Amino acid sequence: MSEFNYLAEKRRYLDSIGRNGGRCIGADCDSCMLYEHNNGHKGMYCDDFEIIHQEEATEMMRKWAEEHPRITNEEKFTQVFGVAAKKAIIPSAVGLRNKWWDEEYKKPKRSDESK
């Protein structure tokens, strides 16, 4: 894993549990590992937990990030369609590769999900 960035991984984590743009808006706190009932310090809300127990919060986020590595659009495409399709579609040998393939895969939102 490359250099660990707590804030970037926290945003990715929060997005993965249905939060909006990495912010605690519109989602159930019970599903968050930083929530007072999940962080091991009952009664300590996530903001206080992150300030008072920085090392513990960082290790929780680091562990999650290691268990949920970033995946690029190319890797996801290969998972879904296979290597043969990848070779036919991605023209990297010709130098026409689009940078989108190297960007982190973001699961598309369903049309019935709120914004």
Secondary structure, 3 states (H helix, E strand, C coil): CCCCCHHHHHHHHHHHCCCECCECCCCCHHHCCCCCCCCCCCCCCHHHHHHHCHHHHHHHHHHHHHHCCCCEHHHHHHHHHCHHHHHHHCCHHHCCCCHHHHCECCCCCCCCCCC
